[in-house]
Amino acid sequence: MNSRNLIILGCCLVFATGVVVTLYAASNKIVHEKNSFLRDYRKFAAIKANELDVEFNSWYIAGVTDEHVYLGNIMAPMRLLVTNLTLTDTQHVRLRIKDTEDPAIYVKTRIKINPPYFYIADGTRPVLFRGTLGEWEAERFMYDKAYFTQATPMGNNSFAIRTNSPATLDNILGKVRNDTPHVVLDSTLLVKQVDGIFCTDGELLYNKDLDKLVYTYYYRNGFVVSDTNLNLAYRGHTLDTFMQAQIKVGHIKSEKVSKLTYKKTINKSTSASGNNLFIHSGLLAKNDVDDLLDRVAIVDVYDLRNDAYRFSFIVPHLGLEKNKMRNFMILNNKTLVALHDHHLVRYDLKQNFFADDAREGI
């Protein structure tokens, strides 16, 4: 090869290397883009106490009590895994539905635990079942003719639901109860910005301590707090400045469907305990190091009484595989139970940080 060809080859290699480096830098900037807000961290706020290999990553946390953790399974809807709070003793439970020959027909069910009962809800049929913990047989117990995409029990005889507006198909919140009217819908609590479905997607919680409903948006910096009759208490905001839903929606005319073509997840999973709202954030703050989200989950804590940010803490990814926290629940502001892929982990929370009467700025 003559010197001219060598020079050309060298230039090509330099150019190709430059393109790769540029693309890597650009992609890294997208993944690790920092935002203008600052976080106030509490070090060693969550201390790992126990770990249990649950074998499959299809489990989700159905509930946590003072004595037990309950896991439902999206692949086996009638199966429940029960473990004590120390994660040292497990029991596999097969749930039964009274007067139902084939419970396998309920394939979209989700299990919720609210002692002394467990609940089985399937919004696609729709059905609501209730049974007593330890007996493991459920039966229909209240009005269940309203379709829903999310449901959470409030007390023994009412459910909060997320459903779709009969008029617009937008996401709206509602209440199902034994008394008439059996179904009450509210189209004002969730605020439409783009399409009314993806832009209002989020997670619905019931806070038993405050007797409040909390709905946290996935793709913008907002959450909604209401009483159990769907009366607005206030609209809260998370630390970031993304007031508009960070999504793009595409429309397939031939199939008459819409698809999410881009999303930036602002708020991931959430939990509530006492006066605190816990939000697993998907964003880096201005004072976070670039690779922090590659190593830990960041949880921001807000005061539900006054929409005030309190502080943040971290939950490290698990083990050499760096399994990220994908689902969590807080018990009594003292215990954090989390699923990392197929591992269930219990963390003890420092009470001088998390108690409702804890002093700020410790």
C-alpha positions as CSV (number, residue, x, y, z in Angstrom):
1,M,0.0,0.0,0.0
2,N,1.5,3.3,-1.0
3,S,1.8,6.4,1.3
4,R,-1.2,8.2,-0.3
5,N,-3.5,5.3,0.4
6,L,-2.1,5.0,4.0
7,I,-2.9,8.7,4.5
8,I,-6.4,8.3,3.2
9,L,-7.0,5.2,5.4
10,G,-5.6,7.1,8.4
11,C,-8.0,10.0,7.8
12,C,-10.9,7.6,7.5
13,L,-10.0,6.0,10.8
14,V,-9.7,9.3,12.5
15,F,-13.1,10.4,11.1
16,A,-14.8,7.2,12.1
17,T,-13.4,7.4,15.6
18,G,-14.6,11.0,15.9
19,V,-18.1,10.0,14.8
20,V,-18.2,7.2,17.4
21,V,-17.0,9.4,20.2
22,T,-19.4,12.2,19.2
23,L,-22.4,9.8,19.1
24,Y,-21.4,8.3,22.4
25,A,-21.1,11.7,24.0
26,A,-24.4,12.7,22.6
27,S,-26.1,9.6,23.8
28,N,-24.5,10.0,27.2
29,K,-25.7,13.5,27.4
30,I,-29.3,12.4,26.8
31,V,-29.2,9.7,29.4
32,H,-27.4,11.7,32.1
33,E,-28.8,15.2,31.4
34,K,-28.9,17.2,34.5
35,N,-31.7,19.5,35.6
36,S,-31.7,22.9,37.3
37,F,-33.1,21.8,40.7
38,L,-31.0,20.8,43.7
39,R,-31.5,17.8,46.1
40,D,-31.0,17.7,49.8
41,Y,-29.8,14.2,50.6
42,R,-29.9,12.3,53.9
43,K,-27.0,9.9,54.0
44,F,-27.5,6.3,55.1
45,A,-31.2,7.0,55.4
46,A,-32.2,3.5,54.2
47,I,-30.1,0.6,55.6
48,K,-30.4,-2.8,54.0
49,A,-31.6,-5.4,56.5
50,N,-32.6,-8.6,54.6
51,E,-32.8,-10.0,51.1
52,L,-34.8,-12.9,49.6
53,D,-34.5,-14.4,46.2
54,V,-38.0,-14.9,44.9
55,E,-36.8,-16.5,41.7
56,F,-38.9,-14.6,39.1
57,N,-39.2,-11.0,38.1
58,S,-42.9,-11.2,37.5
59,W,-43.8,-10.5,41.2
60,Y,-45.2,-7.2,42.4
61,I,-45.8,-5.9,45.9
62,A,-49.5,-6.4,46.7
63,G,-49.2,-5.1,50.3
64,V,-47.0,-4.8,53.4
65,T,-48.2,-5.2,57.0
66,D,-46.6,-5.1,60.4
67,E,-46.0,-8.9,60.1
68,H,-46.0,-9.9,56.4
69,V,-45.1,-8.9,52.9
70,Y,-47.5,-10.0,50.1
71,L,-46.4,-10.5,46.5
72,G,-48.8,-10.9,43.6
73,N,-47.6,-12.3,40.2
74,I,-48.6,-10.9,36.8
75,M,-48.0,-14.2,35.1
76,A,-50.0,-16.2,37.7
77,P,-52.8,-14.0,38.8
78,M,-54.2,-16.4,41.5
79,R,-50.9,-17.0,43.1
80,L,-49.6,-15.1,46.2
81,L,-46.2,-15.3,47.9
82,V,-46.3,-14.5,51.6
83,T,-43.2,-13.8,53.6
84,N,-42.6,-12.5,57.1
85,L,-41.2,-9.0,57.5
86,T,-37.7,-10.3,58.2
87,L,-37.9,-12.3,54.8
88,T,-36.9,-15.5,56.5
89,D,-40.0,-17.6,56.1
90,T,-42.2,-17.9,52.9
91,Q,-45.5,-19.4,52.0
92,H,-47.0,-19.9,48.5
93,V,-50.7,-19.5,48.4
94,R,-53.2,-20.4,45.7
95,L,-56.2,-18.0,45.9
96,R,-59.7,-19.3,45.3
97,I,-62.8,-17.5,44.1
98,K,-66.1,-18.7,45.4
99,D,-68.7,-19.9,42.9
100,T,-66.2,-19.6,40.0
101,E,-65.3,-22.8,38.2
102,D,-62.3,-21.4,36.3
103,P,-60.6,-18.5,38.0
104,A,-58.0,-18.6,35.2
105,I,-60.4,-16.4,33.1
106,Y,-59.3,-13.5,35.3
107,V,-56.0,-12.9,33.6
108,K,-55.7,-9.1,34.2
109,T,-56.2,-9.2,38.0
110,R,-54.2,-7.3,40.6
111,I,-54.2,-8.2,44.3
112,K,-54.3,-5.6,47.0
113,I,-53.9,-6.2,50.7
114,N,-55.8,-4.1,53.2
115,P,-56.0,-6.1,56.5
116,P,-58.0,-8.0,57.5
117,Y,-58.9,-8.5,53.8
118,F,-57.3,-9.2,50.5
119,Y,-58.8,-7.9,47.3
120,I,-58.8,-9.2,43.7
121,A,-59.6,-6.7,41.0
122,D,-59.9,-7.1,37.2
123,G,-61.0,-4.0,35.5
124,T,-61.3,-5.6,32.0
125,R,-64.3,-7.8,32.9
126,P,-65.0,-6.0,35.4
127,V,-65.0,-7.8,38.8
128,L,-64.1,-7.0,42.4
129,F,-63.6,-9.8,44.9
130,R,-62.8,-9.7,48.6
131,G,-61.5,-12.5,51.0
132,T,-60.1,-12.8,54.5
133,L,-56.3,-13.0,55.0
134,G,-55.4,-16.5,55.9
135,E,-58.6,-18.1,54.5
136,W,-57.7,-17.3,50.9
137,E,-61.1,-17.6,49.3
138,A,-62.6,-14.5,47.8
139,E,-66.1,-13.6,46.6
140,R,-67.9,-10.8,45.0
141,F,-68.9,-8.3,47.7
142,M,-70.0,-5.0,46.2
143,Y,-71.1,-3.3,43.0
144,D,-68.6,-4.1,40.3
145,K,-70.0,-3.1,36.9
146,A,-67.5,-0.2,36.3
147,Y,-64.6,-0.8,34.0
148,F,-61.2,0.5,35.2
149,T,-57.5,0.5,34.5
150,Q,-56.4,0.9,38.2
151,A,-58.2,0.3,41.5
152,T,-57.2,0.7,45.1
153,P,-59.4,-0.1,48.1
154,M,-60.5,2.6,50.5
155,G,-61.9,1.0,53.6
156,N,-64.0,-2.1,53.4
157,N,-66.7,-1.1,50.9
158,S,-65.4,1.4,48.4
159,F,-62.7,1.6,45.8
160,A,-60.9,4.4,44.1
161,I,-60.5,3.7,40.4
162,R,-58.9,5.2,37.3
163,T,-61.1,4.6,34.2
164,N,-61.8,6.2,30.8
165,S,-64.3,8.9,30.2
166,P,-67.3,7.5,28.3
167,A,-67.4,10.7,26.2
168,T,-63.7,11.3,25.4
169,L,-61.8,8.1,26.5
170,D,-59.5,10.4,28.5
171,N,-58.2,9.0,31.8
172,I,-60.4,10.1,34.7
173,L,-60.7,9.2,38.4
174,G,-63.7,7.7,40.1
175,K,-65.2,6.0,43.1
176,V,-67.1,2.7,43.3
177,R,-69.1,2.0,46.4
178,N,-72.0,-0.1,47.8
179,D,-74.3,2.9,48.3
180,T,-76.1,4.7,45.5
181,P,-74.9,6.2,43.3
182,H,-72.6,3.2,43.0
183,V,-70.2,4.9,40.6
184,V,-69.0,8.5,40.9
185,L,-66.7,9.9,38.2
186,D,-64.7,13.1,38.1
187,S,-63.2,14.5,34.9
188,T,-61.5,17.5,36.5
189,L,-58.8,16.0,38.8
190,L,-56.6,14.8,36.0
191,V,-55.5,17.6,33.7
192,K,-55.2,16.8,30.0
193,Q,-52.2,18.3,28.1
194,V,-51.7,16.2,25.0
195,D,-53.9,13.2,24.3
196,G,-55.7,12.7,27.6
197,I,-54.4,9.1,28.0
198,F,-50.6,9.0,27.9
199,C,-50.2,12.5,29.2
200,T,-52.2,11.7,32.3
201,D,-50.7,8.3,32.9
202,G,-49.6,7.8,36.5
203,E,-50.1,5.8,39.7
204,L,-53.1,5.9,42.0
205,L,-52.6,5.5,45.8
206,Y,-54.7,5.6,48.9
207,N,-53.1,7.0,52.0
208,K,-54.9,5.4,54.9
209,D,-53.1,7.5,57.5
210,L,-54.5,10.8,56.0
211,D,-57.5,9.3,54.4
212,K,-56.5,10.9,51.1
213,L,-56.1,9.8,47.5
214,V,-52.9,10.6,45.7
215,Y,-52.3,10.4,41.9
216,T,-48.8,11.0,40.6
217,Y,-48.1,11.6,37.0
218,Y,-45.3,9.7,35.3
219,Y,-44.3,12.2,32.7
220,R,-44.6,15.6,34.3
221,N,-43.8,17.2,37.7
222,G,-47.2,16.9,39.2
223,F,-49.3,14.9,41.7
224,V,-53.0,15.4,42.7
225,V,-54.3,15.0,46.3
226,S,-58.0,14.6,47.0
227,D,-60.3,13.3,49.7
228,T,-62.1,10.0,49.3
229,N,-65.1,11.7,47.7
230,L,-62.9,13.1,44.9
231,N,-62.9,16.6,46.2
232,L,-59.6,18.3,45.2
233,A,-57.3,19.1,48.1
234,Y,-54.5,20.6,46.0
235,R,-52.2,20.0,43.0
236,G,-48.6,19.3,44.1
237,H,-45.4,19.6,42.1
238,T,-42.2,17.6,42.3
239,L,-38.7,19.3,42.3
240,D,-38.2,19.5,38.5
241,T,-39.5,22.1,36.1
242,F,-41.2,19.8,33.6
243,M,-44.7,21.2,33.8
244,Q,-45.6,19.8,30.4
245,A,-45.9,16.0,29.9
246,Q,-42.6,14.8,28.3
247,I,-44.1,12.6,25.6
248,K,-44.7,12.4,21.9
249,V,-47.7,10.5,20.6
250,G,-48.0,9.0,17.1
251,H,-51.3,8.1,15.4
252,I,-51.7,5.0,13.2
253,K,-54.7,6.0,11.0
254,S,-55.1,2.5,9.4
255,E,-55.5,0.9,12.9
256,K,-57.2,4.0,14.5
257,V,-54.8,3.7,17.5
258,S,-52.3,6.1,19.1
259,K,-48.8,5.0,20.3
260,L,-46.3,6.6,22.6
261,T,-43.3,7.3,20.4
262,Y,-41.2,9.2,23.0
263,K,-41.3,9.5,26.8
264,K,-39.1,10.9,29.6
265,T,-40.2,9.4,32.9
266,I,-40.2,12.0,35.6
267,N,-41.7,10.0,38.4
268,K,-41.5,6.2,38.5
269,S,-43.1,4.2,41.3
270,T,-44.5,5.9,44.4
271,S,-45.6,5.1,48.0
272,A,-47.2,7.0,50.8
273,S,-46.9,6.6,54.6
274,G,-48.0,9.0,57.4
275,N,-47.6,12.5,56.1
276,N,-44.9,11.5,53.5
277,L,-45.2,10.9,49.8
278,F,-42.2,8.9,48.4
279,I,-41.4,9.2,44.7
280,H,-38.8,7.2,42.9
281,S,-37.4,9.9,40.5
282,G,-36.1,9.4,37.0
283,L,-34.1,12.6,36.9
284,L,-30.7,13.9,37.9
285,A,-30.4,17.1,39.9
286,K,-27.9,19.8,39.3
287,N,-25.9,18.6,42.3
288,D,-26.0,14.9,41.3
289,V,-22.9,13.1,39.8
290,D,-23.3,12.1,36.2
291,D,-23.5,8.3,36.7
292,L,-25.6,8.3,39.8
293,L,-28.7,6.7,38.2
294,D,-26.4,3.9,36.9
295,R,-25.7,3.0,40.5
296,V,-28.7,3.9,42.7
297,A,-32.4,4.7,42.8
298,I,-33.2,8.2,44.0
299,V,-36.2,8.7,46.2
300,D,-37.6,12.2,46.9
301,V,-39.8,12.7,49.9
302,Y,-42.6,15.3,50.1
303,D,-45.0,16.4,52.9
304,L,-48.5,15.6,51.9
305,R,-49.9,18.2,54.3
306,N,-48.5,21.2,52.6
307,D,-46.9,20.1,49.2
308,A,-43.4,20.7,50.6
309,Y,-40.2,18.9,49.5
310,R,-38.5,17.4,52.6
311,F,-35.4,15.6,51.4
312,S,-34.0,12.8,49.2
313,F,-32.2,9.5,49.8
314,I,-30.8,6.7,47.7
315,V,-31.4,3.0,47.4
316,P,-28.3,1.3,45.8
317,H,-28.8,-1.1,42.9
318,L,-28.5,-4.7,44.1
319,G,-25.3,-6.8,43.8
320,L,-22.9,-7.2,40.9
321,E,-25.8,-7.3,38.4
322,K,-26.8,-3.8,39.5
323,N,-30.5,-4.8,39.6
324,K,-32.5,-1.6,39.8
325,M,-35.4,-1.0,42.3
326,R,-38.5,-1.5,40.2
327,N,-41.3,-1.5,42.8
328,F,-41.4,-0.4,46.5
329,M,-43.7,0.2,49.4
330,I,-43.2,2.0,52.7
331,L,-44.5,0.7,56.0
332,N,-45.1,3.1,59.0
333,N,-42.3,5.4,57.8
334,K,-40.0,2.7,59.3
335,T,-39.5,0.1,56.6
336,L,-39.0,0.1,52.9
337,V,-39.7,-3.1,51.0
338,A,-38.4,-3.2,47.4
339,L,-38.2,-5.5,44.5
340,H,-34.9,-5.6,42.5
341,D,-35.5,-7.9,39.5
342,H,-36.1,-11.2,41.3
343,H,-34.9,-10.2,44.7
344,L,-37.1,-8.8,47.6
345,V,-35.2,-6.5,49.9
346,R,-36.1,-5.0,53.2
347,Y,-34.5,-1.7,54.3
348,D,-34.8,0.0,57.7
349,L,-35.4,3.7,57.6
350,K,-33.7,6.0,60.1
351,Q,-36.5,7.5,62.3
352,N,-34.8,10.8,62.9
353,F,-35.3,11.5,59.1
354,F,-38.7,9.9,58.3
355,A,-40.9,10.2,61.4
356,D,-43.8,12.6,60.9
357,D,-42.4,14.7,63.8
358,A,-38.8,14.5,62.7
359,R,-36.9,17.8,62.7
360,E,-36.0,19.2,59.3
361,G,-32.4,19.8,58.3
362,I,-30.9,17.0,60.4
